[in-house]
Amino acid sequence: MVATPTVTQHKEAFINSQSRLLAGSVTPSQRWTSSNERQSDGALDPRLVTAATETVNTAIQEHGKRVYAPQANRALAEQIAQSYAAEADRKIRGEEEDEAEGIAKEVDLVNDKAIESLPNAWPSDKNATDHPEAAKRYADNVATLQALNEQRSETRQRVERLRRLQSRMEPLQATEAGQGIQENLVTRNGEVEKELERMRTLLVRVSGRLGKIPDGQHGPDMELPAETRKRDIDNFLNDGTAFPR
């Protein structure tokens, strides 16, 4: 039956694997070598590249022997295992109760809800009494953080309002060719002025045709041309959509 690896063995194996990666030799990639060989001017001599690579690899190996020695990796793995054991013993003894009065390390101080849930004063009265300066610094930092969070919330709301306004204004924006809302504005020689001129011409023609009809042939509901023209002009001038304020 194979024995279950200990925490120390797990950590030591992981550290050794990473140490081997860091202490590995470096070589120019095939892509760089091919690119260097294709260059007619400024290409590096392959012998110089080989010599520089060997120098770097020698320095890496010497550094790895000094820093990533097996004894050092073993000692680091044992320290990690001891930290795990100390944490487990502390929880078994119930010493985590004091920390429960504080703030968890995993709290995301960027999240809005997490910031709002922070107590204004240090939750542990004992720690606040023993360390008044740290407690005051905590209260000041929380107040600053909450104020900044409120400003961020207001900025987000303002950005959302501006985005909604921008989306509503997009249909009114003119293109580079001048097409868009500008075509509907009353400007000199604009589309609206041309359309009004066509309406005036049509109105004159219709009035002329109606003026040739004898008085006796007017229907009971037929109005005089002058009255019809005046009414149409008044309706157009009073139309709020034609001349928006």
N, C-alpha and C positions, 0 to 999 in steps of 0.2 A: 504494500500500500504506500503510495507516494504521500509524503508529508506535505501539509499545506504551507506555502511560503509565508513567512512572517512579514510584518510591515517593513522591517529593516531590509529584508531581502528584496521586496518589491521596489522600494525606493532606491536601493543600491543598484539594482538591475537597470532601472530607468536612468539614473544618473550616469552609469557607465555607458549606456547607449548614446546619450547626448554628448558625453565627453568624446566618444569616438568620432562622432560627427564633427565636433568642433576641432578635433586634432587631425582630421583627415587631410590628405594632400590635395593641392589645387593644381589644375591643369587648364590651359587655354581650351576653350570650346572649339569644336570642329568648324562651327560657323565663323568664329573670329579668325581661325587659322586660314580658312579658305579666302576670307575677305582680305586678309593681310597679303596673301600670296598673289591676289589679283591686282593689287595696287602696283602701278608702275613707278610712281614717285612717292617717297615717304614710307615705303614698306619697311617694317622692322626685320632685322636679321634674325632668322630662326635660331641661330646659335646664341644670340643675346637673350632671346625670349626663354630658351631652355635654361640658360645660366640663371636668369632672374627667378624663374619658377623654382629651380632647385634651392636657391637661397631662401625664398619665402617658405618653402616646405620644411627646410631645416629649422627655421625660426619657429614655425608652428609646432613641430615635433618637440623641440626643446621646451617651449612654453607649456605644451600639454603634459610633459613629464613632470614639470614643476607644480603646475596648478591642478591638473586632473589626475594626480597619482591615485592608485587604488586605495591607499590608506586614507587619503583625504575624502574620497567618495564614500568610503565605509563610515568614517566619522560623521559626515554630513547626513547619511541615511540614519544613523543611530540617533542623531539629534532630532530628526523629524519624527522618528518613532517615539522618542521620549516625550516630545510635545503632544503627540496624539494620546499617549498614556496619561500624561498629566491632565489633559483636558477631560479625558474619560473619568479619572479619579475625582476631579473637581465636581463634575456633574453628579457622580454617585454620592458624594458627601453633601450635595445640596447647596453648594456654594454659588450656584447660578442664581439663587434668589436675589442676591445683591445686584447682580447685573440685570435682572428682570426689571428693576426699578429704573434702569437707564434706557438708552436708546440702542436698538439692535444695530449691529454693524452693517447688515444688508439693506438698511433703509436707503431708498433712492432719493437723495436730496434734490433731485431735479424734477421729480414728479409733483404735480400740484397737490394731490391728495396727501402725499407723504409730508409735504411742507405744512399743510394746514393741520395735520395731526400732531405736529411737534408741540410739546408743552412749552409755555412761555418761560417757565423757570425750570431749573434742573430738578428732575423728579425725585432724586434721592436727597432727603433732608440731611442725612449724615454727611454725605459728600459735600453738599453745599455749605454746611457748617465748617467742615474741615478745610475746605478749599474755597473761600469766599471770592477770591479774585477769579478763579476759573468759572465759578458759578455766574458771576457778573458778566464775564466774557461770553459765556454761553447765551445768557439772556439777550445781550446786545446782538450777537450773531443771529439768533433766531428772529429778533425784531427786524433786522436788516434783510434777512432772507425772506420773511413774509412780505415786507414792503416791496422788494424786488419782484416777488411772485405776483403780487397784485398789479404792479406796473406791467409785467409781462402779459397778464390776463387782459388788461385794458388794451394793450398794443395788439394782441391777437384779435380782439373784437373789432378794433379800428381797421385792421387789415382785412377782416372779413367784410366789413361794410364797404370798404373801398373796392374790394373785388366784386361785390354784388353791383355796385355802381358802375364799375368798368364794364361788366357783362351787359348791363342795361344800355350803356352808351355805345357799345360796339355797332349796333345797327345805324347809329347816327353819324358814325365816323366816315369821312370821305376817303376814297382811295387815292393812290398816287396820280391816277388819270383824272381826278377831279370829280368822280362819280360818288354820289352818296347824298347826304342831307343837304349839301350845298345846292343841289339841283332844285330843291323845294323852297329855297329862300328867294325872296323878292329882291333881285339885284338888277342893275342896269344891263340890258341885253341878255338877261337870264331866261331860263326856260319858262318861269312863271309869267314874265312880261310878254314873251312871245305867245303864250297860250291866251293871255288876256286880250292881246291884239287880235288874235283869231276869233275870240268870242265877240269882240266889238264889231268886227267885219260881218260875222254871221248875224249878229243882232240887227245891223243896218239892213242887210239883205232881207231878213224876215220882216222887218218893219216896212220896207219898201213894198214887199209883196202884199202885206196886209193893207197898206194904204191904197192899193189899187182896187180893193174889193168895195163895191158900192155899199152905202150905208144900209140899204134895205136887205142886203144879203148877210149882214152880220148875224150870227146866231145869238140866242138869248144869253149864252154863257161866254161869248167872245168879248174880250176886253179890247180897248183901243190900243194901238201900238205904243203910243207915248206912255200910257199908264203901265202897260206890260213891261216896257223897258225900264221905267223908273222903279217898278217893284222888283225886277230882277237885280238891278244895281243895288238897291237898298238891302236886299237879302244877302247879296254877296259881301257888301261892306260890313254887315252885321254878323257875318259868319265868323265865329271865334276860331275855327280851324284854319281859315285862310290867312288870318293875321294873328298868330299866337302872341300873347303878351309875355 
